[in-house]
Amino acid sequence: MTSKLRTLAVTLLFGMGLAAGAFAQDVRGIVVYQSDFGLKDGAVSAMKGVAIGVDPTLRLEDLTHEIPAFNIWEGAYRLNTTVSYWPAGTVFVSVVDPGVGTDRKSVVLKTESGHYIVTPDNGTLTLVSESLGVAGLREIDEATNRLPGSENSNTFHGRDIYSFTAARLAAGTITFEEVGPELSGGPQLIDFQKPAPIDNGVAGNIPILDVQFGNVWTNIDRATFEKLGVSLGDSLDVKIFEAGTLVHEDRIPFVSTFGDVPEGDPLIYFNSVDNLSFALNFDDFAGTHGVRAGPDWRVEVTK
């Protein structure tokens, strides 16, 4: 084959690949892992080893393994900001499981977007079930979907049940219906303040901190905020509460970015996921004012 013909063949094959990708509605063979295990020992590697044992052609990826220990809420948040960027059919394993070995259920959620999440039913699915919808929820049948020989293991379901089930689902060894019995009523949910209008303002939750810089992120989206009719440069009253107790209040300008205010001054801005946030330019807002994140944290922004 001449060089010109080889180039033409490669071009045609590449174009066909793009076309196939453009029309693909579902993929199989991808498992994405999240946990609070860290990477200091072999726990994550063991989970992946189980998956490879099911099907060595699986593609295994990491979301994060740095969720703070036992922090189910942060696990829920990280899932919610990541799942939708993966193709439909991707299977996620999320293991933040302080109740491992108790009577909490082990489940697989299928979202309306076609993603699958294998996890304990302990609140981890709170946010993603709301944002992507629930197409189905099934309890894992451990009689068939458990790593053979692990029946006496009660404290590592991430390896013995979740990774094994996820790999079988991603490989097509089982269907979603073969995971186990269907559950009605939806997953367990964590209560939190959703974005909502209040008198002359809007209320929301602080789901997470930008921990590297100490910025405080809210769940108040742009559309909800813009109903206030606020313009860049306007100053707003901000109150931050933990479990109903006022932690910090201030009057802060709404600007585009950090450099719009002097160093050390506070600002209100929209962050990289287009939610309202607070910061100190070249300083740590959360650390300075004793603000943290979680379902008990509420913020009110008023004109």
Backbone as CSV, one residue per row, in Angstrom:
resi,resn,N_x,N_y,N_z,CA_x,CA_y,CA_z,C_x,C_y,C_z
1,MET,0.843,-1.190,0.000,0.000,0.000,0.000,0.885,1.249,0.000
2,THR,0.570,2.193,-0.878,1.363,3.407,-0.934,1.075,4.280,0.267
3,SER,1.980,5.255,0.485,1.810,6.173,1.603,0.501,6.935,1.489
4,LYS,0.145,7.327,0.253,-1.090,8.078,0.044,-2.315,7.239,0.395
5,LEU,-2.291,5.943,-0.030,-3.412,5.060,0.281,-3.526,4.781,1.770
6,ARG,-2.368,4.620,2.439,-2.391,4.396,3.887,-3.020,5.592,4.600
7,THR,-2.638,6.794,4.171,-3.192,8.010,4.773,-4.697,8.074,4.592
8,LEU,-5.164,7.708,3.363,-6.602,7.715,3.096,-7.335,6.702,3.970
9,ALA,-6.747,5.518,4.140,-7.375,4.477,4.956,-7.501,4.909,6.402
10,VAL,-6.422,5.488,6.937,-6.449,5.964,8.318,-7.499,7.040,8.496
11,THR,-7.583,7.959,7.525,-8.563,9.045,7.595,-9.985,8.509,7.621
12,LEU,-10.265,7.498,6.745,-11.592,6.912,6.700,-11.943,6.196,7.999
13,LEU,-10.985,5.444,8.534,-11.232,4.731,9.788,-11.459,5.693,10.938
14,PHE,-10.671,6.766,10.971,-10.816,7.760,12.032,-12.188,8.427,11.960
15,GLY,-12.599,8.745,10.709,-13.902,9.360,10.524,-15.030,8.450,10.946
16,MET,-14.896,7.155,10.633,-15.905,6.195,11.058,-15.980,6.100,12.571
17,GLY,-14.815,6.178,13.225,-14.787,6.134,14.686,-15.491,7.324,15.290
18,LEU,-15.244,8.519,14.695,-15.922,9.704,15.196,-17.429,9.586,15.029
19,ALA,-17.845,9.064,13.858,-19.275,8.925,13.621,-19.901,7.968,14.615
20,ALA,-19.224,6.846,14.866,-19.753,5.881,15.829,-19.869,6.497,17.204
21,GLY,-18.844,7.266,17.604,-18.875,7.902,18.911,-19.988,8.925,19.017
22,ALA,-20.225,9.640,17.908,-21.229,10.691,17.932,-22.627,10.131,18.161
23,PHE,-22.878,8.870,17.660,-24.210,8.305,17.765,-24.323,7.285,18.891
24,ALA,-23.205,7.020,19.613,-23.256,6.026,20.691,-24.149,6.523,21.823
25,GLN,-25.067,5.677,22.258,-25.956,6.025,23.349,-25.549,5.378,24.657
26,ASP,-24.728,4.353,24.603,-24.402,3.587,25.795,-23.052,2.908,25.579
27,VAL,-22.264,2.825,26.621,-20.995,2.110,26.541,-20.945,1.101,27.679
28,ARG,-20.128,0.098,27.512,-19.893,-0.875,28.561,-18.396,-0.996,28.761
29,GLY,-18.028,-1.550,29.895,-16.625,-1.853,30.103,-15.851,-0.832,30.896
30,ILE,-16.523,0.220,31.428,-15.833,1.243,32.219,-16.347,1.190,33.657
31,VAL,-15.417,1.125,34.614,-15.764,1.213,36.032,-14.943,2.343,36.642
32,VAL,-15.615,3.256,37.350,-14.972,4.413,37.979,-15.146,4.301,39.489
33,TYR,-14.032,4.433,40.230,-14.027,4.185,41.677,-13.909,5.480,42.490
34,GLN,-14.678,5.533,43.573,-14.559,6.585,44.585,-14.602,5.934,45.967
35,SER,-13.768,6.454,46.895,-13.790,5.919,48.257,-13.166,6.916,49.216
36,ASP,-13.211,6.573,50.503,-12.484,7.318,51.533,-11.280,6.516,52.012
37,PHE,-10.778,5.586,51.173,-9.701,4.687,51.569,-8.326,5.340,51.548
38,GLY,-8.129,6.367,50.714,-6.775,6.856,50.480,-5.992,5.830,49.665
39,LEU,-4.708,6.119,49.472,-3.853,5.242,48.659,-2.627,4.752,49.423
40,LYS,-2.712,4.768,50.766,-1.568,4.360,51.577,-1.416,2.841,51.672
41,ASP,-2.508,2.114,51.390,-2.428,0.653,51.462,-2.982,0.057,50.170
42,GLY,-3.303,-1.205,50.183,-3.691,-1.893,48.961,-5.181,-2.029,48.747
43,ALA,-6.007,-1.278,49.494,-7.459,-1.462,49.403,-7.984,-1.166,48.004
44,VAL,-7.566,-0.050,47.433,-8.037,0.316,46.092,-7.543,-0.697,45.069
45,SER,-6.287,-1.092,45.188,-5.731,-2.078,44.267,-6.477,-3.403,44.354
46,ALA,-6.889,-3.798,45.562,-7.637,-5.041,45.727,-8.976,-4.972,45.001
47,MET,-9.668,-3.825,45.107,-10.938,-3.679,44.406,-10.742,-3.817,42.899
48,LYS,-9.695,-3.195,42.392,-9.447,-3.275,40.951,-9.029,-4.678,40.534
49,GLY,-8.293,-5.356,41.402,-7.908,-6.735,41.103,-9.112,-7.640,40.966
50,VAL,-10.120,-7.434,41.813,-11.355,-8.210,41.721,-12.026,-7.955,40.372
51,ALA,-12.068,-6.688,39.962,-12.711,-6.350,38.685,-11.983,-6.988,37.509
52,ILE,-10.659,-6.930,37.528,-9.881,-7.534,36.442,-10.074,-9.047,36.414
53,GLY,-10.268,-9.637,37.612,-10.543,-11.061,37.674,-11.857,-11.437,37.009
54,VAL,-12.806,-10.523,37.025,-14.079,-10.748,36.340,-13.903,-10.628,34.831
55,ASP,-13.182,-9.571,34.400,-12.978,-9.346,32.965,-11.728,-8.491,32.786
56,PRO,-10.642,-9.069,32.290,-9.384,-8.325,32.163,-9.418,-7.224,31.117
57,THR,-10.480,-7.132,30.331,-10.573,-6.063,29.328,-11.237,-4.803,29.871
58,LEU,-11.720,-4.839,31.112,-12.383,-3.667,31.676,-11.422,-2.489,31.790
59,ARG,-11.973,-1.299,31.594,-11.216,-0.057,31.814,-11.565,0.459,33.204
60,LEU,-10.565,0.592,34.071,-10.776,0.991,35.458,-10.184,2.372,35.694
61,GLU,-10.999,3.291,36.204,-10.585,4.673,36.428,-10.920,5.087,37.858
62,ASP,-10.317,6.180,38.302,-10.560,6.716,39.645,-11.250,8.063,39.575
63,LEU,-12.259,8.241,40.405,-12.835,9.563,40.642,-12.001,10.251,41.728
64,THR,-12.003,9.702,42.920,-11.109,10.125,43.999,-11.139,9.061,45.089
65,HIS,-10.034,8.971,45.829,-9.999,8.129,47.032,-9.625,8.972,48.256
66,GLU,-9.842,10.291,48.120,-9.493,11.215,49.196,-10.716,11.841,49.846
67,ILE,-11.876,11.205,49.754,-13.029,11.655,50.540,-12.648,11.551,52.016
68,PRO,-12.880,12.597,52.812,-12.566,12.475,54.245,-13.267,11.271,54.868
69,ALA,-12.586,10.601,55.787,-13.111,9.367,56.377,-14.542,9.548,56.878
70,PHE,-15.418,8.655,56.454,-16.814,8.560,56.887,-17.703,9.699,56.376
71,ASN,-17.186,10.571,55.499,-17.943,11.752,55.084,-18.845,11.397,53.895
72,ILE,-20.001,10.828,54.202,-20.944,10.404,53.170,-21.383,11.593,52.325
73,TRP,-21.606,12.732,52.954,-22.066,13.917,52.224,-21.076,14.325,51.134
74,GLU,-19.786,14.362,51.458,-18.814,14.755,50.439,-18.754,13.722,49.318
75,GLY,-18.912,12.448,49.653,-18.988,11.432,48.617,-20.156,11.691,47.684
76,ALA,-21.295,12.070,48.252,-22.469,12.393,47.443,-22.192,13.574,46.524
77,TYR,-21.505,14.579,47.050,-21.209,15.771,46.248,-20.259,15.451,45.101
78,ARG,-19.189,14.724,45.372,-18.202,14.423,44.334,-18.813,13.571,43.225
79,LEU,-19.670,12.634,43.592,-20.377,11.873,42.569,-21.191,12.797,41.673
80,ASN,-21.929,13.684,42.300,-22.863,14.529,41.564,-22.164,15.463,40.586
81,THR,-20.944,15.878,40.911,-20.236,16.794,40.018,-19.396,16.073,38.975
82,THR,-19.464,14.739,38.945,-18.603,13.973,38.039,-19.360,13.046,37.107
83,VAL,-20.389,12.376,37.604,-21.023,11.290,36.853,-21.449,11.723,35.458
84,SER,-22.059,12.887,35.326,-22.650,13.283,34.046,-21.614,13.500,32.953
85,TYR,-20.329,13.644,33.315,-19.288,13.850,32.308,-18.814,12.539,31.684
86,TRP,-19.257,11.408,32.217,-18.886,10.097,31.673,-19.995,9.599,30.769
87,PRO,-19.652,8.728,29.804,-20.680,8.228,28.884,-21.737,7.398,29.604
88,ALA,-22.940,7.413,29.056,-23.989,6.524,29.557,-23.483,5.092,29.511
89,GLY,-23.835,4.325,30.530,-23.366,2.953,30.640,-22.190,2.783,31.571
90,THR,-21.506,3.896,31.907,-20.395,3.824,32.858,-20.919,3.380,34.225
91,VAL,-20.152,2.515,34.887,-20.523,2.007,36.210,-19.603,2.639,37.254
92,PHE,-20.179,3.261,38.262,-19.427,3.883,39.350,-19.526,3.027,40.608
93,VAL,-18.404,2.930,41.313,-18.372,2.293,42.628,-18.035,3.384,43.638
94,SER,-18.934,3.648,44.584,-18.681,4.646,45.616,-18.752,3.979,46.980
95,VAL,-17.625,3.988,47.689,-17.553,3.307,48.981,-17.116,4.302,50.057
96,VAL,-18.091,4.930,50.670,-17.912,5.688,51.910,-18.925,5.070,52.854
97,ASP,-18.464,4.162,53.707,-19.361,3.167,54.284,-19.103,2.929,55.774
98,PRO,-19.384,3.946,56.609,-19.163,3.726,58.046,-20.065,2.653,58.634
99,GLY,-21.130,2.279,57.930,-22.034,1.248,58.427,-21.780,-0.120,57.832
100,VAL,-20.565,-0.339,57.293,-20.270,-1.616,56.645,-20.563,-2.786,57.591
101,GLY,-21.226,-3.809,57.067,-21.538,-4.995,57.855,-22.807,-4.901,58.666
102,THR,-23.449,-3.716,58.688,-24.712,-3.569,59.406,-25.869,-3.869,58.451
103,ASP,-27.083,-3.508,58.858,-28.245,-3.838,58.038,-28.527,-2.803,56.948
104,ARG,-27.658,-1.821,56.755,-27.857,-0.894,55.628,-27.747,-1.690,54.322
105,LYS,-28.509,-1.277,53.324,-28.579,-2.044,52.086,-27.393,-1.741,51.155
106,SER,-27.030,-2.717,50.346,-26.087,-2.527,49.247,-26.907,-2.480,47.964
107,VAL,-26.718,-1.418,47.166,-27.631,-1.171,46.052,-26.881,-0.793,44.781
108,VAL,-27.613,-0.869,43.674,-27.176,-0.277,42.410,-28.287,0.644,41.936
109,LEU,-27.940,1.910,41.705,-28.854,2.890,41.135,-28.595,3.012,39.649
110,LYS,-29.643,2.961,38.849,-29.556,3.337,37.442,-30.194,4.703,37.291
111,THR,-29.447,5.675,36.795,-29.984,7.020,36.621,-30.753,7.100,35.302
112,GLU,-31.562,8.120,35.176,-32.284,8.328,33.927,-31.334,8.677,32.785
113,SER,-30.120,9.090,33.117,-29.107,9.364,32.096,-28.394,8.094,31.640
114,GLY,-28.692,6.944,32.288,-28.104,5.681,31.876,-26.813,5.316,32.571
115,HIS,-26.465,5.989,33.675,-25.289,5.643,34.471,-25.699,4.705,35.608
116,TYR,-24.732,3.953,36.107,-24.970,3.020,37.206,-24.051,3.368,38.379
117,ILE,-24.579,3.320,39.599,-23.782,3.606,40.789,-23.983,2.479,41.786
118,VAL,-22.883,1.828,42.160,-22.881,0.705,43.091,-22.362,1.227,44.426
119,THR,-23.161,1.110,45.481,-22.831,1.825,46.718,-23.691,1.328,47.871
120,PRO,-23.284,1.590,49.111,-24.226,1.415,50.215,-25.327,2.459,50.125
121,ASP,-26.527,2.084,50.527,-27.659,3.011,50.501,-27.694,3.778,51.819
122,ASN,-26.802,4.755,51.919,-26.640,5.483,53.183,-26.688,6.995,53.015
123,GLY,-27.178,7.473,51.885,-27.215,8.905,51.599,-26.278,9.309,50.475
124,THR,-25.398,8.408,50.058,-24.453,8.708,48.981,-25.162,9.123,47.699
125,LEU,-26.384,8.637,47.488,-27.113,8.887,46.248,-28.011,10.123,46.315
126,THR,-27.920,10.903,47.387,-28.816,12.038,47.600,-28.828,13.007,46.430
127,LEU,-27.674,13.454,46.005,-27.603,14.526,45.016,-27.724,14.023,43.590
128,VAL,-27.065,12.905,43.282,-27.088,12.419,41.906,-28.473,11.898,41.526
129,SER,-29.208,11.368,42.481,-30.559,10.895,42.157,-31.480,12.063,41.831
130,GLU,-31.218,13.205,42.439,-32.016,14.398,42.158,-31.632,15.018,40.817
131,SER,-30.335,15.111,40.548,-29.890,15.807,39.344,-30.036,14.962,38.081
132,LEU,-29.837,13.638,38.177,-29.888,12.770,36.997,-31.120,11.872,36.957
133,GLY,-31.878,11.843,38.037,-33.105,11.058,38.055,-32.863,9.592,38.363
134,VAL,-33.905,8.924,38.828,-33.830,7.504,39.201,-34.627,6.685,38.194
135,ALA,-33.921,5.902,37.389,-34.590,4.992,36.455,-34.844,3.634,37.092
136,GLY,-34.107,3.318,38.149,-34.298,2.058,38.847,-33.343,1.944,40.013
137,LEU,-33.739,1.209,41.039,-32.893,0.982,42.215,-33.072,-0.477,42.618
138,ARG,-31.954,-1.211,42.732,-32.012,-2.627,43.063,-31.047,-2.945,44.204
139,GLU,-31.497,-3.808,45.101,-30.638,-4.292,46.173,-29.784,-5.435,45.645
140,ILE,-28.501,-5.408,45.952,-27.592,-6.433,45.457,-27.902,-7.768,46.131
141,ASP,-28.121,-8.780,45.308,-28.333,-10.144,45.795,-26.960,-10.763,46.049
142,GLU,-26.575,-10.820,47.313,-25.241,-11.288,47.658,-25.064,-12.788,47.452
143,ALA,-26.144,-13.512,47.257,-26.023,-14.950,47.002,-25.379,-15.206,45.648
144,THR,-25.588,-14.268,44.709,-25.020,-14.450,43.368,-24.000,-13.384,43.013
145,ASN,-24.114,-12.219,43.607,-23.233,-11.101,43.258,-22.288,-10.767,44.417
146,ARG,-21.477,-11.751,44.738,-20.465,-11.577,45.781,-19.245,-12.398,45.389
147,LEU,-18.056,-11.837,45.639,-16.808,-12.513,45.307,-16.784,-13.892,45.961
148,PRO,-16.661,-14.955,45.180,-16.626,-16.295,45.770,-15.509,-16.434,46.808
149,GLY,-15.848,-17.037,47.951,-14.883,-17.223,49.031,-14.859,-16.099,50.040
150,SER,-15.665,-15.027,49.824,-15.647,-13.874,50.734,-16.825,-13.888,51.704
151,GLU,-17.536,-14.991,51.791,-18.780,-15.034,52.563,-18.585,-14.698,54.040
152,ASN,-17.404,-14.930,54.588,-17.161,-14.647,56.003,-16.529,-13.277,56.235
153,SER,-16.373,-12.500,55.178,-15.792,-11.163,55.278,-16.904,-10.144,55.451
154,ASN,-16.846,-9.367,56.527,-17.933,-8.427,56.845,-17.530,-6.966,56.816
155,THR,-16.257,-6.665,56.546,-15.807,-5.275,56.678,-15.136,-4.714,55.431
156,PHE,-15.260,-5.392,54.290,-14.675,-4.860,53.054,-15.632,-5.153,51.891
157,HIS,-16.824,-4.576,51.980,-17.809,-4.791,50.935,-17.410,-4.111,49.633
158,GLY,-16.544,-3.085,49.724,-16.054,-2.447,48.505,-15.367,-3.437,47.585
159,ARG,-14.610,-4.335,48.156,-13.919,-5.376,47.387,-14.841,-6.553,47.088
160,ASP,-15.520,-7.043,48.131,-16.205,-8.333,48.044,-17.550,-8.262,47.331
161,ILE,-18.220,-7.114,47.420,-19.556,-6.994,46.839,-19.613,-5.923,45.747
162,TYR,-19.159,-4.694,46.063,-19.381,-3.582,45.142,-18.515,-3.677,43.887
163,SER,-17.234,-3.916,44.040,-16.381,-4.007,42.857,-16.726,-5.237,42.032
164,PHE,-17.035,-6.340,42.699,-17.403,-7.567,41.997,-18.686,-7.363,41.194
165,THR,-19.703,-6.775,41.821,-20.971,-6.531,41.129,-20.798,-5.530,39.995
166,ALA,-20.046,-4.460,40.254,-19.826,-3.436,39.226,-19.127,-4.020,38.011
167,ALA,-18.134,-4.857,38.243,-17.401,-5.460,37.133,-18.308,-6.370,36.319
168,ARG,-19.130,-7.157,36.990,-20.054,-8.044,36.274,-21.056,-7.242,35.451
169,LEU,-21.511,-6.130,36.001,-22.452,-5.278,35.282,-21.777,-4.600,34.088
170,ALA,-20.575,-4.061,34.312,-19.854,-3.374,33.236,-19.452,-4.330,32.123
171,ALA,-19.125,-5.562,32.482,-18.699,-6.561,31.498,-19.868,-7.175,30.749
172,GLY,-21.091,-6.948,31.220,-22.252,-7.563,30.601,-22.503,-8.980,31.068
173,THR,-21.801,-9.409,32.125,-22.025,-10.746,32.694,-23.414,-10.844,33.301
174,ILE,-23.874,-9.726,33.895,-25.239,-9.641,34.411,-25.903,-8.390,33.847
175,THR,-27.219,-8.411,33.805,-27.987,-7.219,33.468,-28.316,-6.462,34.751
176,PHE,-28.832,-5.263,34.598,-29.256,-4.503,35.762,-30.326,-5.266,36.531
177,GLU,-31.231,-5.926,35.822,-32.303,-6.682,36.475,-31.758,-7.858,37.276
178,GLU,-30.584,-8.363,36.907,-29.987,-9.499,37.607,-29.136,-9.088,38.808
179,VAL,-29.059,-7.793,39.077,-28.350,-7.323,40.275,-29.029,-7.846,41.528
180,GLY,-30.370,-7.795,41.524,-31.127,-8.216,42.695,-32.510,-7.614,42.662
181,PRO,-33.282,-7.768,43.721,-34.676,-7.307,43.732,-34.793,-5.787,43.643
182,GLU,-35.846,-5.351,42.964,-36.117,-3.919,42.826,-36.585,-3.340,44.153
183,LEU,-36.132,-2.109,44.438,-36.530,-1.411,45.652,-37.460,-0.263,45.282
184,SER,-38.531,-0.115,46.003,-39.454,0.998,45.778,-39.151,2.119,46.764
185,GLY,-39.566,3.318,46.423,-39.413,4.435,47.344,-38.143,5.229,47.173
186,GLY,-37.227,4.783,46.322,-36.013,5.535,46.073,-34.954,5.311,47.132
187,PRO,-33.755,5.907,46.924,-32.648,5.718,47.866,-32.813,6.543,49.134
188,GLN,-31.988,6.212,50.140,-31.933,7.021,51.353,-31.379,8.404,51.016
189,LEU,-31.976,9.447,51.590,-31.587,10.815,51.275,-31.137,11.561,52.527
190,ILE,-30.193,12.463,52.335,-29.740,13.364,53.400,-30.475,14.687,53.234
191,ASP,-31.048,15.191,54.302,-31.775,16.456,54.250,-30.787,17.627,54.181
192,PHE,-31.078,18.597,53.309,-30.228,19.788,53.200,-31.042,20.926,52.603
193,GLN,-30.521,22.142,52.709,-31.192,23.322,52.172,-30.974,23.420,50.666
194,LYS,-32.041,23.301,49.912,-31.959,23.481,48.470,-32.063,24.970,48.139
195,PRO,-31.574,25.387,46.962,-31.703,26.796,46.586,-33.171,27.208,46.584
196,ALA,-33.472,28.311,47.267,-34.867,28.728,47.383,-34.939,30.228,47.626
197,PRO,-35.957,30.884,47.091,-36.119,32.313,47.366,-36.557,32.549,48.805
198,ILE,-36.058,33.615,49.385,-36.517,34.093,50.682,-36.841,35.572,50.523
199,ASP,-37.303,36.211,51.554,-37.673,37.627,51.481,-36.468,38.464,51.036
200,ASN,-36.575,39.044,49.839,-35.542,39.936,49.301,-34.201,39.242,49.073
201,GLY,-34.240,37.906,48.891,-32.965,37.218,48.712,-33.141,35.763,48.336
202,VAL,-32.112,34.975,48.609,-32.108,33.552,48.288,-31.330,32.805,49.358
203,ALA,-31.757,31.573,49.647,-31.075,30.719,50.617,-30.530,29.496,49.907
204,GLY,-29.494,28.913,50.495,-28.918,27.701,49.929,-28.040,26.998,50.946
205,ASN,-27.391,25.959,50.473,-26.519,25.120,51.277,-25.058,25.371,50.901
206,ILE,-24.135,25.050,51.820,-22.705,25.027,51.514,-22.314,23.559,51.398
207,PRO,-22.305,23.001,50.177,-22.037,21.574,50.035,-20.571,21.202,50.160
208,ILE,-19.674,22.159,49.830,-18.255,21.815,49.748,-17.427,23.089,49.863
209,LEU,-16.163,22.936,50.261,-15.210,24.041,50.250,-14.184,23.812,49.150
210,ASP,-13.715,24.887,48.576,-12.539,24.820,47.705,-11.337,24.798,48.653
211,VAL,-10.995,23.596,49.126,-10.114,23.471,50.286,-8.704,23.987,50.034
212,GLN,-8.260,23.981,48.792,-6.915,24.460,48.508,-6.778,25.955,48.808
213,PHE,-7.872,26.698,48.604,-7.809,28.156,48.750,-8.742,28.700,49.822
214,GLY,-9.610,27.861,50.386,-10.503,28.322,51.437,-11.739,29.044,50.943
215,ASN,-12.038,28.927,49.652,-13.256,29.540,49.138,-14.467,28.708,49.553
216,VAL,-15.596,29.374,49.724,-16.821,28.730,50.198,-17.793,28.637,49.028
217,TRP,-18.131,27.404,48.642,-19.035,27.170,47.515,-20.437,26.882,48.022
218,THR,-21.443,27.457,47.365,-22.832,27.173,47.698,-23.471,26.355,46.573
219,ASN,-24.711,25.938,46.799,-25.471,25.261,45.749,-26.449,26.202,45.058
220,ILE,-26.271,27.516,45.253,-27.158,28.502,44.629,-26.731,28.691,43.178
221,ASP,-27.560,28.248,42.263,-27.231,28.309,40.844,-27.490,29.703,40.277
222,ARG,-26.953,29.942,39.104,-27.038,31.266,38.491,-28.495,31.681,38.227
223,ALA,-29.299,30.756,37.717,-30.683,31.096,37.390,-31.460,31.540,38.627
224,THR,-31.254,30.848,39.738,-31.942,31.226,40.974,-31.467,32.583,41.463
225,PHE,-30.148,32.808,41.422,-29.595,34.066,41.900,-30.039,35.243,41.038
226,GLU,-30.080,35.042,39.723,-30.378,36.166,38.824,-31.803,36.677,38.976
227,LYS,-32.672,35.898,39.607,-34.034,36.368,39.867,-34.054,37.554,40.832
228,LEU,-32.934,37.772,41.544,-32.853,38.901,42.482,-32.648,40.219,41.762
229,GLY,-32.237,40.172,40.495,-31.996,41.404,39.754,-30.760,42.148,40.213
230,VAL,-29.728,41.408,40.602,-28.493,42.009,41.095,-27.541,42.262,39.930
231,SER,-26.785,43.352,39.992,-25.796,43.679,38.972,-24.394,43.562,39.546
232,LEU,-23.425,43.334,38.672,-22.029,43.312,39.099,-21.686,44.628,39.789
233,GLY,-21.011,44.519,40.917,-20.641,45.692,41.695,-21.574,45.953,42.861
234,ASP,-22.784,45.369,42.833,-23.708,45.541,43.956,-23.176,44.796,45.183
235,SER,-23.434,45.344,46.349,-23.073,44.670,47.598,-24.307,44.000,48.194
236,LEU,-24.081,42.825,48.779,-25.172,42.018,49.302,-24.876,41.607,50.734
237,ASP,-25.939,41.403,51.499,-25.790,40.911,52.868,-25.706,39.388,52.849
238,VAL,-24.693,38.857,53.514,-24.470,37.417,53.561,-24.524,36.949,55.019
239,LYS,-25.327,35.925,55.292,-25.371,35.290,56.601,-25.123,33.802,56.425
240,ILE,-24.232,33.248,57.242,-23.884,31.833,57.170,-24.207,31.183,58.512
241,PHE,-24.954,30.070,58.454,-25.423,29.385,59.657,-24.936,27.942,59.668
242,GLU,-24.673,27.417,60.859,-24.477,25.979,61.055,-25.548,25.483,61.999
243,ALA,-26.396,24.554,61.515,-27.489,23.990,62.322,-28.311,25.093,62.982
244,GLY,-28.550,26.181,62.250,-29.389,27.268,62.720,-28.672,28.345,63.509
245,THR,-27.399,28.140,63.836,-26.631,29.127,64.600,-25.822,30.012,63.648
246,LEU,-25.951,31.330,63.797,-25.225,32.261,62.943,-23.731,32.161,63.218
247,VAL,-22.951,31.907,62.169,-21.503,31.763,62.280,-20.779,33.004,61.756
248,HIS,-21.307,33.583,60.680,-20.647,34.757,60.092,-21.661,35.568,59.304
249,GLU,-21.511,36.887,59.331,-22.299,37.763,58.476,-21.438,38.928,58.012
250,ASP,-21.753,39.440,56.804,-20.944,40.496,56.208,-21.740,41.094,55.050
251,ARG,-21.296,42.247,54.594,-21.825,42.842,53.368,-20.701,42.772,52.339
252,ILE,-20.963,42.115,51.207,-19.898,41.716,50.288,-20.285,42.092,48.863
253,PRO,-19.338,42.605,48.072,-19.640,42.950,46.675,-19.719,41.707,45.787
254,PHE,-20.626,41.765,44.820,-20.759,40.724,43.805,-19.933,41.138,42.589
255,VAL,-18.922,40.341,42.249,-17.984,40.694,41.177,-17.735,39.475,40.279
256,SER,-16.920,39.685,39.234,-16.644,38.609,38.283,-15.554,37.679,38.752
257,THR,-14.519,38.225,39.390,-13.369,37.403,39.738,-12.601,38.030,40.888
258,PHE,-11.615,37.303,41.395,-10.901,37.668,42.619,-10.226,39.030,42.526
259,GLY,-9.602,39.298,41.380,-8.855,40.543,41.229,-9.702,41.787,41.149
260,ASP,-11.029,41.627,41.193,-11.907,42.798,41.160,-12.003,43.500,42.503
261,VAL,-11.409,42.901,43.546,-11.391,43.545,44.868,-9.948,43.594,45.364
262,PRO,-9.619,44.478,46.283,-8.253,44.543,46.817,-7.870,43.254,47.549
263,GLU,-6.583,42.995,47.655,-6.104,41.824,48.384,-6.628,41.830,49.811
264,GLY,-7.132,40.677,50.254,-7.662,40.532,51.599,-9.128,40.857,51.735
265,ASP,-9.741,41.433,50.695,-11.154,41.799,50.766,-12.038,40.630,50.338
266,PRO,-13.295,40.598,50.837,-14.217,39.528,50.455,-14.887,39.818,49.113
267,LEU,-15.359,38.763,48.491,-16.099,38.898,47.233,-17.107,37.772,47.103
268,ILE,-18.164,38.045,46.345,-19.127,37.043,45.902,-18.907,36.861,44.413
269,TYR,-18.852,35.612,43.951,-18.585,35.327,42.543,-19.212,33.990,42.178
270,PHE,-19.232,33.683,40.885,-19.670,32.367,40.437,-18.455,31.484,40.186
271,ASN,-18.483,30.272,40.756,-17.326,29.379,40.668,-17.339,28.576,39.361
272,SER,-16.452,27.600,39.274,-16.260,26.851,38.029,-17.418,25.923,37.683
273,VAL,-18.313,25.640,38.641,-19.509,24.865,38.326,-20.740,25.768,38.300
274,ASP,-20.502,27.078,38.203,-21.532,28.103,38.022,-22.481,28.210,39.199
275,ASN,-21.935,28.059,40.407,-22.696,28.279,41.631,-22.097,29.443,42.409
276,LEU,-22.945,30.141,43.146,-22.520,31.310,43.910,-21.522,30.911,44.994
277,SER,-20.470,31.715,45.158,-19.403,31.378,46.106,-18.882,32.638,46.777
278,PHE,-18.166,32.426,47.893,-17.552,33.515,48.644,-16.059,33.258,48.780
279,ALA,-15.273,34.333,48.746,-13.825,34.194,48.878,-13.246,35.448,49.488
280,LEU,-12.005,35.337,49.959,-11.156,36.481,50.280,-10.030,36.493,49.257
281,ASN,-9.843,37.606,48.589,-8.788,37.682,47.583,-7.422,37.485,48.239
282,PHE,-6.680,36.459,47.798,-5.365,36.107,48.348,-5.444,35.709,49.822
283,ASP,-6.587,35.149,50.251,-6.704,34.714,51.644,-7.729,33.584,51.723
284,ASP,-7.975,33.100,52.930,-8.770,31.909,53.195,-10.070,32.320,53.885
285,PHE,-11.179,32.380,53.134,-12.457,32.799,53.690,-12.935,31.812,54.752
286,ALA,-12.924,30.521,54.416,-13.431,29.504,55.338,-12.639,29.477,56.635
287,GLY,-11.302,29.492,56.523,-10.468,29.452,57.710,-10.586,30.704,58.556
288,THR,-10.673,31.847,57.903,-10.760,33.119,58.617,-12.048,33.229,59.412
289,HIS,-13.143,32.719,58.854,-14.451,32.929,59.475,-15.044,31.662,60.088
290,GLY,-14.278,30.584,60.138,-14.746,29.366,60.789,-15.901,28.686,60.075
291,VAL,-15.867,28.721,58.758,-16.934,28.133,57.949,-16.502,26.752,57.459
292,ARG,-17.413,25.794,57.514,-17.173,24.467,56.955,-18.316,24.126,55.997
293,ALA,-18.389,22.888,55.584,-19.398,22.487,54.605,-20.115,21.246,55.079
294,GLY,-21.296,21.007,54.536,-22.072,19.824,54.873,-23.547,20.138,54.871
295,PRO,-24.381,19.143,55.107,-25.830,19.354,55.029,-26.380,20.299,56.095
296,ASP,-25.650,20.516,57.194,-26.127,21.395,58.264,-25.789,22.868,58.030
297,TRP,-25.072,23.150,56.942,-24.643,24.532,56.683,-25.598,25.215,55.713
298,ARG,-26.035,26.405,56.098,-27.032,27.176,55.325,-26.503,28.591,55.120
299,VAL,-26.810,29.172,53.966,-26.406,30.532,53.677,-27.622,31.325,53.188
300,GLU,-27.680,32.591,53.586,-28.708,33.497,53.090,-28.027,34.710,52.462
301,VAL,-28.443,35.064,51.257,-27.912,36.217,50.544,-29.090,37.139,50.227
302,THR,-29.030,38.366,50.727,-30.142,39.318,50.528,-29.624,40.655,50.031
303,LYS,-30.518,41.386,49.367,-30.165,42.713,48.839,-30.230,43.763,49.943
